[in-house]
């Protein structure tokens, strides 16, 4: 069993920054690709970003490319999402996810993942 717990969400004004964290337990963290997804009110959950096990390859949704950076520290069993230049349309619940199937090629994480956190809320005000 993989357990994921997100933190770092909150209220921020447009143009501001937030750093989300995701801490894992119950599995060998370094064997799993990691991803971040989000869900705005009334919308489908959408892929945001992913990273391979070594942390040397990443993949981003076009909507966040250039503004968000995903990273990981395997020794801490933690993944991060640094969000800069936040826009009101970035508002939503952000979910951390893990999957061994995208451990090498992070772009494959966008097709679905096996383990999920409960989410952390991000609200961007204008």
VENBELCOR-V93553 format. One record per helix or strand of 3 or more residues. SS is the DSSP state (hx for helix, st for strand). FROM is the first residue (numbers start at 0). TO is the last residue. If there is no record, write none. Layout:
[[SS | FROM | TO] [SS | FROM | TO]]
This chain:
[[st | 2 | 6] [st | 9 | 12] [st | 17 | 24] [hx | 28 | 30] [st | 32 | 38] [st | 45 | 50] [st | 57 | 59] [st | 67 | 72] [hx | 73 | 75] [st | 77 | 82] [hx | 87 | 89] [st | 91 | 98] [hx | 99 | 101] [hx | 105 | 110] [st | 119 | 124]]
